[in-house]
Amino acid sequence: MKKRARTTPDKAVLNVLQREVGDLSTRNFAHRLAASEDLVLRLDLYKKLDKHRGCVNTVSFNTDGDILVSGSDDRRVILWDWETGRIKLSFHSGHNNNVFQAKIMPYTDDRSIVTCAADGQVRHAQILERGAVETALLAKHQGRAHKLAIEPGSPHIFYTCGEDGLVQHFDLRTRRATELFTCQPTVDRSNYMSVVHLNAIAIDPRNPNLFAVAGSDEYARVYDIRMYKWDGSTEFGRPTDFFCPPHLIGDEKVGITGLSFSDQSELLVSYNDEFIYLFTQDMGLGPNPDPSSPVSAGSDTKDLEPMDADEKNAPQVYKGHSNRETVKGVSFFGPGCEYVASGSDCGRIFIWKKKGGTLIRVMEADKHVVNCIEPHPSTTALASSGIETDIKIWTPKAFERATLPANIEQKPKGRGWMFPVVSPQDLMLQLFSLRRRRTSSEQNEESSAASRELLELILTFNASADSDDGGDSISREDLFG
């Protein structure tokens, strides 16, 4: 007689049994449930929030998690009741270019919102009675300002970084911006890179005195705000620590697009044209990293591979996604940061187990590129956005557990998404240059056709970002008339 195979009970079932017999507290039960891999495997599209008229570059939950704030190429900021899909408030940000980041300040009754954008401006929006909104300019970067970071639990303090390499500190009580420093390249890079163009900034929630910045070179730099002298008597700009995978030190082709700190002070770093890495505090290179490496010494980079995570002082690596075309963020997911999540050029969301780096979910989320992944602060839910004009909310409502695709290969994408921000002014400058070349006898047909194709790509992209006030659109006749 054939024996029946023994089956292992699902962990979630065991947790329920432990709770019922008193071996597991209600609080710990909720924590384990939210961190359950079963719920991650049942994530499914819950709702689409569709009101923006351009790419959605930022999504962020308020502290309670009942409101989602978004910002877009259309220069508008929208507050959503994401569970119902209802818009609570929509207003023009005051920016004159694409909104890159919008966040609700904590403990402000959700009435204080800070933003930064492609115009370099940092702005503060205050929601008044009956939905009226006042926006004010706080400061400006020379170049695009990609990210801001709010001091955990503070209704007043936040930081910004920009492509000018500048890091600024803001206190809304004084409405004053303090220029902390301009991020400088390491000694071996200073001969050709005047500043590090910054894409990302993050604050350690366990120690809010520490914050990290990263951008156009291979290093994530950590600073301690306690070392800043507020009277300006000493220069503040020297990191307390540098982080970089050993095989990328000296690699001039890589940069960093996203940063995130876990509740355990681990630092998650997403590289363009490379992978995602997880660093613990003991993996730092110190305040003076050694620029010598196999890469900088002239070795063939094709022969260099990331070290295994079990090697001493080697960061955990997360692979499978593609990060080439746009500035993508990266996030922890789960109540104890048990997972890592990222968007991808292939239009999908990738989720890995933090420990071990195993890829467990791949979800179709955008026809083009997913840039933003925002975890809900207290439940197993995600918000995502990208090149499409909507925001997608993901909750564990699927009846069946998802499985990984049989062949996880990047779907082919047309080039051109590497131009996520093109202002009318920039476009007109390119147009002027093109017209000059077209009138030159030295301009051949092949080069002219290539320039024409480039501008058509930019025009097509910008068409989706037409603002509500109807400003500054450029027609085909304007370009090629």
Steps between C-alpha positions, in 0.01 A plus 500: 500500500644837396581731790360852494772763471538718805428865443650788692241745635522852367685737735198728508285209625756419770503864607120495535520187717774656714293813550190300597683299766678807638850424370501808278385849597251687284764762419759243392236312304414814300870566444567149374192505280604828336846357436363174362640392166155360427357853494780624275424217258131603498561867418269605219381821341244656735433835335628746240510867597477685170480877492847632418580609146866404495746248641457452875845551652419473870255317727509515879269400786431720799593374847161336562497340157150615404614770255729466199663810353625502139685741271537497125640652183174694484634702797202411716489343845206273588392364838309173468279291721664198343259242639202658323698657215347838582700820460507699825686797352679593176704816456772654285834462676635840396789331320559583135634155416446133589436425868754240614413460869204588722468402866257576780672626816406288805292636787357785292147364455609424141495874420872555437659365180855550372601453136803517273512490122684515170507880523729466805247667728417380850148605595265480797123462459264575787140379484271764649132486589252381238773351283684821414873449444789743536835406346828676569853474364748402772824463301640396166758261363702576187366212295243233573413411860411131503438409864423624848509320834296582811656465843307208658214626716573869440232738369769760424833355381588360158794483256531526122768410245546599137700451186712800603640276778351726766341362817267736686342488845157658558314605813141598425474691829742758363434425129877512471721288276853420613749394232690223673753407231557422135589134450853470367648207306777289643856607423538262206187644334554871564697554179189458284201519737453833679206384716304181555155545342267371771196281431409366843496583871380293798500536880572214741175450700689343789745792522356809327834680541630288212401549138631358173528656153595351165507582130735505206784290641527162665489606866217538748620757754378520860514826697437588865309827543646535851832587337352811340573830674187710460696822525684397182837512676625173351460327167250215501524268206713208602311170522534287810480188283497382137323190367566321170525136387871421464473407131344839415765720660659697218229410248431823311192361322273454800302737717231471766131580449338389827571470874302369796576431868338209681377508859821313584720776348586290195558704184343391172668639185372470142756542220420595143603239243587266788334343805356586843718452809431481874765633738520456875678762708818295529543495120596866479828599338563776755538873436793452260430215256790350309443571129727210397301201375510245216283737297704815557820302446387422147363146526236378261166585665331211317692256720384665822193366675326603824630304796275245671309642794648244740852632437624720782397863459329436166160662446192296410417541131156506332481419128246462221368851439632761255595854607639684198246745363373712792573602859344218703447474870533188714306402814479261788165322540340332799457603865856396579648584158493129408492568125660725237295651216593687183355605168659411169542621142293201389190647669492252785533500880766272648487378862782305667545350845738733681686212658662293228384714207254245359265649240141404591271735303493661155187705425395680182445862601565740210507484121840669505701557822427474874691764696328524841417229753348628825413257782204571725622595852298238688345238273598271215428736213703683234455802277688516169536751218709568192471619143124442485273768641335286767597369843447133579413368846593139581341299784506126586158416356587226250349156566802319361864548583701648216795317351800647327494519120681208342744728322570832670648696214467872448232587249649703213444872536543779251770747589398849590379456859843620610355850445255509794519878536516740209381854552367713213806719541735203457302383200519839334876510550529162328271624226719808446810280482329264257392783270853639495637161400232454236609819329864396506644342186701266722188336643438164332161334464575219742589734786201721428268199509647390834443844650146501366430160656636615836278807506196297398563271797521798733188655350306176535606467862421859588155472345393283795612767745281785375411713801149585615556869435585426137845657509797473268410219261709474182344375177653291221488811283704689761765230477516405136288764324 
